Amino acid sequence: MSPSTVVAIATARQRGLMPLTLIVVAVLLLLALRSDPEAGTQVFSGLSGAWFVVLTLVVGAGLLSEEIESGHAQLVLLRPLTRAQWVAGRFAGAAAIVTAAGAAAWVLAFAMAVARGEPLLLGARLAVLPLALVQAFAWLSVFCVVGAVTPGWSNVGLVAVAYVGWKVLKFTVPLALRQPDLAPVLETIDHYCGPQDSMGTAMQIARGERLVVSPALWNLFGMAAAWLGTVELFKRRELARRRA
Amino acid sequence: MTTAPALEARGLSKSYRTPGGGRLVAVDELSFEVKPGEIVGILGPNGAGKTTALQLSLRLLHADAGESKLFGLDPEDLAARRKVGYAPDAPLFPRALTGMQVLHFHGDLLGLDRARASTLVDQLDFGEASRRQTATYSRGQLQRLGLAQALLGEPDLLLLDEPTAGLDPAGVAQVRDILTGVRARGGAVLLNSHLLSEVERVCDRVLFMKNGRCLHTHDVRTGGHRVEVRLANAGQIAVRLRERMPDGAVDGDRFRIPVAGADVVPPLVKQLVELGAEIVEVKLGGAELEELYLTLVEGRQ
């Protein structure tokens, strides 16, 4: 087994068995059971989608800093593995929890659709899971890059504040400055600020519309960039707890 | 061909910003080495920089200046890390995992058979606790788990930070056996401890640290031993002892004198009896570690 795999398995076990994670997963599965004509594609949109983001937040909170602050990371990183391998393992462990929970919700929603005789929308259904996972992984990557330099669970707090702050600014600045022309400019910038909602692609498949895959591609690009950033920032971080 | 030291530190320095805006020097141009087959102890008061020295040596902290090498390699070199075991002061582990799961995790990272973890658990009398989550562990049990993970890969260099803190007397004796066992197979040990008696018993060399600096390196083995003799009539023969044995010193009812080794004790006792000493007790100890400590670190004469 590669060192990253060993770290990933331990991370998945450690964070997957946290009571909070188990509660969030249970609610996600309950939401997947609800009756909805487009349940197959909506399993990661609307309320379910928001709850899927909550799961990502819970799993990504303090993903790196928790181990550093407990002092365990210094013991692990004295083993023959690089910091990049450790970061990859922590990320993969968190991603495995999100994947398992997402796949279970997807299967439940599919089974309920079949049981209720709802339209199967196979193309959309098959596309929605990877699209949702790529989006979730992109958010996890953002939590990782911020968590490489921040303490405790503040990584998700900072990202949430920045996200809400940007959304508020985007709507209020054109109004406050009485510059309606600014709105489309800010909307364009918004497409490059953090992970994008790629669920629209699944809906486009369901409706037979022209596909726009740029949000999913942007999420993939963001993941790669964030991973590189995380490793570079994490290399500068001291592992020992300061006693001075 | 010369063998590279297991650990070599050259001019390590580290300072921290303090809340008042000043700087606290934790380690100041510290240089030392630990050779294979040697146990080196670090002694010093709280805040002397002992733990920081260990962490800088392993690159767990970034040094402001200086460098360290493990087996002649960079501390982040994976080949060097494979040979190192480290047990920090007050180790903490993921609370949801059992002790055995923690050991399996570290063993998997080292590519070891899982039987190795079971062997260590038995060796450290840790069987029952290893099946419980680490969240339920006492300080002593965490210490034992910390030791077990450090010993897992049979390291050629073992760094221990206060390994006996929180351990019962049996645990302290086990640590002593482990350290001498590592030395016997040619391994090197850097031991950070407050216990002078333990350091004196197992270490080959001792670094005295204060305010981040190494004040003195004392060679315990070649530094000689000391005989302490309790006398019933110390006051009466004190002058005679000073005249005939000027290396010795009378302190209350005790006469202390440095000696080369245990074999000179019988002739020394004979000589004392001939001088009229009424001997109550004779003790052969290591070199004057306590006195050195008090003189160097505490500044007492």
Interface residues (C-beta under 8 A of the other chain):
Chain A: M1 P3 V6 V7 A10 R13 Q14 L17 M18 E67 S70 G71 H72 Q74 L75 V76 L77 L78 R79 P80 L81 T82 R236 E238 L239 A240 R242 R243 A244
Chain B: Y16 T18 L24 A26 T51 T52 Q55 L58 L60 L61 H62 E76 L78 A79 R81 R82 V84 Y86 P88 A90 P91 L92 F93 P94 A96 L97 Q101 F105 H106 D108 L109 L110 Q149
